[in-house]
């Protein structure tokens, strides 16, 4: 803790370089001191900070980088500090914070700093034996090869591209062990659980300190308490004040769409995709379909079926068009286990949690046996009048054979998953969701499926359902689209009175 004490004392001798409080001395907030103590603990080599935008995470880590460059608590010779970001312009922001903080140093220390802006951003400290450098680099793994850093700062890691970002991270961390250095990985939340930054947070590793300021999911965007969780600096005059956050939240709610999802991602630090153009439904649009009290099971039920293979989930959605009630269940084969499957899919323990909630079950070994699974599906609505089963015609032979073996006698509506049938089904489903004709209990299975469900468009603007990521599981969303679309068609057909004809 001696290193952390030295760092806190040093940072509070610096002055704020920009903004409305420029020139004032830094006063660290409790959450900032907490991160410094965690990051500079002797047993820690990697520290993770996830927090809402505007809470001075880049400034804090830049101050730590400056202290490391000057050898305030690290007296290694030839110290090398690397500031890595998605782009060179992003790396320049952190570099400028370091340069700005350096202006408040005593004159004798300032005279020993040399600033270089070409061919790359660099600060050299000639004191303490000389040969100490701070360099800013973009997310290109080749730029980090051959380095032996004593401190690494990865800025906005949650928004680096998957391939190049992972390459840079691996190159940086592989060089870190040469000097027993430390890595500071800071960012707002990544868009999904599969991102490397999310996995740093979700998976336990020795030598890793994690500090995450993320509110529970499913809360209104303008919920005050959760805004303070994501923005702990608000109480201490860091970043935006609470009134501004609440006003921005209300404005985002009113505008909806991308305005709301990006507010949740950046200002509320929620793990949600900021890309809304191709999503089937945004998280907020789907949350409007969730209800604490469901309509009754009345009238005929439509069952949407999505058959999976060995790696995919099989899902069934149950929709009562007369009351708008929706239910959905999913099933995986037993091998691999749900925890291993979740790790492979990059969702950690989400499948286990779905199973505990009764939304996901396990059947079979390597694959889900279709006929026994259909029997379980029909048990879910035992005693209900089945209007129709609707499924992908691509699996028509397999599903038809299984229905014969299971003794299922119900009308089947076969639908394609291309732009023709898929476009109509997606539009009917979205219309029903927007018109309040879909009511479901809060479901982690459906939330997860819709977060990965995107739509592709052909030149005529027709839609078809697709995955947002290769390991995403959208089976529950596909089954729901089939069931709701068929239910909407049923309700749209005119009901003619019976006519009697005398012969």
N, C-alpha and C positions, 0 to 999 in steps of 0.2 A: 504493500500500500504506500510505500515511500515514494515510488514513481508517480502514483496518482496524486499524492499531496503536492509534489513538485509541479506536476502539470497544472493542477487547479490554481496554485499560487501564481504560476507563470501566466496563465491565460487571463487572470484577473488584473495583471499589470498592463495588458494590451488595451487599445481603444478601438471602438467600433469604426470601421473605415468608411461606411456608406450608409445611406438611408436616413430617416428622420432623426435618429439618435447618433449620427456621425460625430465622432470626436469624444463621445462619452466613454468612460471606462467600462469594460465588460464586467457584468455581474452574472455569474453562472446560475442557472435555475437548478432546482433539485434533480430533475430528470437528466440534465447535462452532466452534473457531478456523478450521478449514478452510472452513466455510460462510461465516463472517464475511469472510474474506479473498477468497473467490470473489464474494460478494454485493456488497462495497464496492469491487471493482476498478473503475477508471475506465471500462473498456471494457464493463462490464456494466450493463444497465438492468433485467433481470429475473432473479431467482435462484429456483431451484426446490429444495426440500428434501423428499424422501420418506423417511420413517423410521417405525419401529414406534411404536405408542402408548406413552406414558409416558417418552419420551426427551427431554422438556423442549423440544420444538420451539416450542410456543406461548410458553413462558417466554423462550426465547432471542430470538425475534423481537419479543416485547414489550419486552425490554431494549433492543434496537436501536431500536425505535420511541421509547422514552423518550429515548435519546441523541440521536435526530434531532430530537425536540421541543425539547430543551434547546440544540440547536445545537452539540453537542460536536465534530462534524466537518463540519456543514453550516451555513454562516452566512448562508443566504438569508434575506431579510426575509419576514415573514408566512408562516412555514412551516405546511404543512397535512399532517397525517398521518391516513390513513384506515385503520381496522381493520375489515375486512369478513369476515363469516361467514355460514353458512347461515341462522341464526336470530339474533334479538337476544340470546337467552340465551347462545348460543355466543360472540357478539361480546363479551358482558359478561365472559366468562372472561379473554380477552386484555386487556380494559380493566382488570380487577381486578389482573392481573399488573403492568401499568404503574403503577397506583396503589400497589400493594404495594411495588414496587421504589422508588418515589419516597419512601417513608417512611425509606429509608436515606440520602437525600441530605442534604447540609449544611443547616442551618436557614435560611440565607439563600435557598437555592434553593427549599426547601419553601414558604417564605412567598410565593413568586411563582407558585405553582400554584393554580388555582381548579378545583374539581371540580363538575361538574354531572351530575345523574342524570335530569333531566327538562327538556324533553320528550325529550331523547336523551342518551345517555352521551357526555360530553365532558370534556376536560381542557384548560384554557387556561394558557399560560405567558406571564406578563406581563413577564418580563425580556427583555433583548436587543432592546429596541425595542417589545416587545409584539405582540399580534396573531397569536400562534402557537397552533394548535389541534390536538388529537388527538381524532378522532371515531370512534365505533363505529357501524357500519351493518349492516343485514341484507342478504341476497342479493336485492335489488330494484334493478334498473338505474336506475330513476327517481331513487332517493335519491342517486346519484352524479353525476347530470347537473349541469353547471355548476361542478363542483369543479376545482381546479387543484392536485392533491396533489404534495408533494415526496417522500413515501414512502407506499407502499401495502402493507398486510399482508393477504393473503388466507389466512384460517385454515381448515384442513380442506377445501381446494378440491376434493379428490377425492370429496367426498360432498355437494357442492351439486347441486341438481336441474339437469338438463340445460338447460332453456330459460331459467329465471330466472337460474341461475348464469352461463350464457354471456352473457346480457344485461348483468349487473353487471360481469363481467370486461371486456367490450368498453367499457362506459362508463368504467370506471376507467382502463383502459390508454389510451383516447383522450385523457383529461385529463392523463395522465402526461407527455406530450410538451411540455406548456405550460411546465413548470418543470424539464425535464431530470431528472425524478425517477426513483426506483427502485421496483420491485415485488418483494416477497418472497412467494412462493407456496409454502405449506407444507401437508403433509397426509400421512396414510398413503395407501397405494396406492388408486387407484380400482378399481372392480369389474371393469372391462374395458378393452380397448385403445382403444375408441371414445370414451371420456370425454376431455374437454378436458385434464384434468390428465395423463392418460397420454400424450396427444399432445405436450404440452410436453416430456415426458421423452424420447419416442421420436424426435421430429423435430428435426433440427439447425437452429438459428437463430442468426444473428449477434447478439451482445449478450446471450445467454442463458447463464447458469451453471446446471448441473444437478448435484445431489448426491443420488444415490439409494442407499439401503441396503436392497436387496431380494435375498434369496437365490435361487439357481437353483431352478426349479420341479421338482416331482416328488420332493422329499425328505420323509422322515417328519416329522411335526409336532414331534416332540421331539428332532430332530437338533441336537446342541449347537452345532456350528460355525455352522450356518445361523441359529440363534437369536441368536448373537452378531453375525452380519452385520446382521440386522434391528434389533438392539438394542445398538448400540455403546456406549451410556451405561452398560450393565451393569457394564463393567470399571471404571468411574469413580464408582460409587455413585449414578448417575442413574437414577431409575425403579426398576423391579422388579429383584431380584437373579436370578441364574441358577437357583438352586434353585426359586424361585417360578415362573419361566417353565417349567422342565422339569416341575414338578408340575402346572401348569395345562395343559400340552400333553398329559400323560398322561391327565388327567381329561377333556380334550376328545376325545381319541382313544377313550376308553372310552364316552363318551356319544354320539359321532358326530353326524351330522346338522348342525343349525345351530350347535351348540356348537363343532364342529370347524372349520367353514367360517369362522365369525366369528373364531375364534382365528387362523386362517391370515391372514385379511384384516387384522386390527388388530394382533396381536402379532407375527406373522411378516412383515407388510407385503407379503404376496403379492397379486398382481393376480387376485382371485377374487371371484365374486359372494357377498355376504353373505346374499342371498335364497335360501333353500333350500326353501321350502314348495312351489313349483311347478316346481322343476327335475326333469327326468326322472331324472337321476342327479347327485349331487354329485361334485365332482372327486375326493374321496377314495374314494367308492364306485366310480367308474370306474377309479381307479388300482389297486384290488384285482383288476380284470380284466386288468391288464397283466402280462405274464410275460416274463422274459428268455429262457426256453426254451419254444417253442411245442409243443403236441401235434402229432403227425404228421397229414398229409393222408390220412386213411383213411375209407372209407365214402363214401356219396354226399354231394355238396355242394349247398347251397341258395344261390341267388344273389338278393340283394335289389337292386332297381333303383329309382333315383330320378332321373327325367329333369328336367333344368333347361332354362330358356329362355336368352335372350341374356345376362341378367345373372347367372343362377343357375348353380351347379355341377351337373354330372351326376355321380352317384356310384353305385358298385356295391360291395356287401358280399358276402363269400363265407364261408359258415358250414358247418362240418362237424359236424353234431349228435352223431355217434358219438364224436368226440374233443374237442369243444367249441372247436375252433380257429376263429378269426375273422380275416379279412383285409379290408381296405377300401382302395379307390382312388377318387380324384376326378379330374374333368376340367373345365377351363375352355376356352372359345374363345380364340383367340390375340389378339383385339382387344377391349378394350384389353389391354395387356401385364399380366403378373402384378404388377409393381411399381406400375403405375398403378391397377390394380384394388384392390390392397391399401391404397393411399392413400385411394381413394374409400370403401372399406369400413371405414376407420379401424383397420386391423390392421397398418399399416406394411409390413414385409418378410416377414410371416408366410407368404404364398403362395409367395414365392420359396424360403423355407426348406423348405416342404413339397415343392416340386419337387425341390430338391437332395436331399432324403431319399428320393425315389422314391415319395412318397405322392400326388403331384398331377402331372397331365400337361396338355398343351395340344393341342387338336385342332380343326380348322376355323378359320373367320375370326370372324364375328360370332356364330355359334351353333355348338353342337357337333352335327355330323351324326350322326343317331341310328344308322343302319345301320353305317357304318364304326366308330362307337364300340362298338356291340355286338360286332363282330368282335374288337376289341381286348380287350373284357371277357372273351370266351370264350377268347382266347389265354392269359389269366391262369391259367385252370384247364384248359389243354389236356391231354387224356388222363385227366381226372377224370370220374367218373360224375355227371352233373347230375341231381339229384332233381327240382328244380323251379326256375323263375324266378318271383319274386313281385314285383308292382309295383302302383302306384296305378291303379285302374280309370279314374280321370279321364283318364289318358293312354293308355287301352286302344287306341284307333284308331291313334294315332301309333306306339306301340310295336309293335303287331301288324303294321302295314305294314312297319316297319323290319326286323322279324324275318323276314318273307317275303323282303324284298330281300337280307338277309344270309344267307339259307338256314339260319336257326336252327331246329332241330327239338328242342324241349324243352317239357315241360308247363309251363303258366303258371297261376299262382294270382293272381287279381285281388283286391285288397283296397281297401276304402274308407279314407279318411283322416278320417272323421267320428268321432262318439262311439261308434258301434256297433263297427265293425271296429277303429278306432284305439284304443278303450279296451281291447279284448282284446289287441291286439298290444303296446301299451305295458306292460300288466300281465304278459304272458308274458315280455317282454324283461326287465323289472325282476326278476321272480322268477328267471329264468335267471342274471342277473348276481349277484344276492344269494346264489344257491346255488352259485356257482363254476362255472357251466356255460358261461361265456364267457371265453376266453383269447385275448388279442391282444398283439402286440408293441407296445412304446411307440410311439404314433402321435400326432404333432402334429395331423394331420388330424382324428382322432377326438376328441382332447382339446378342440380348438377347437370342433368341432361340438357336443359335449355341454355345453360351457360356455354355449352359446347356445340349447340345447334345453330348453324348458319345456313344461308340460302345462296345458291348460285343462280345467276340470271343469264338467259340467252339473249340474243340481239333483239328479240321481240318482247323482252322484259318479263318472260315467264320464269317462274321459280322452281327450284327443286332443292330438297333438303340435303345437307352435307355436314361433315364434321369440321369444327374449327381447328382441331389438332388431330394428329394421327391416332393418338391414344385416348381420345375422347370417347365417351360412351353415350350415344344419343338414342339408344334403342327405346327408352321410355318416351322420349319426345316424338319419335317416329310413330309409335303405337298410339300416342295421344292424338297426333294430327289425323291419323286414319280414322279413329273412333269419332272425334268431334266433327270432322268433315262429313262423314256419313250421317251422323245425327243431324247435322245442319241440312243436308239434302232431304232427309226424311221429313223434317219440320217444314221445309219449303214446298213440299208437294201438296197440291190442293186436296182437300178431303171431300170426296163426292158422296152424296147420300146414296144409299142403295136404291136401285130401281127394280121394279117388278114388271116382268113382261109376261102377259098371258098368251099361251099358245092355243 
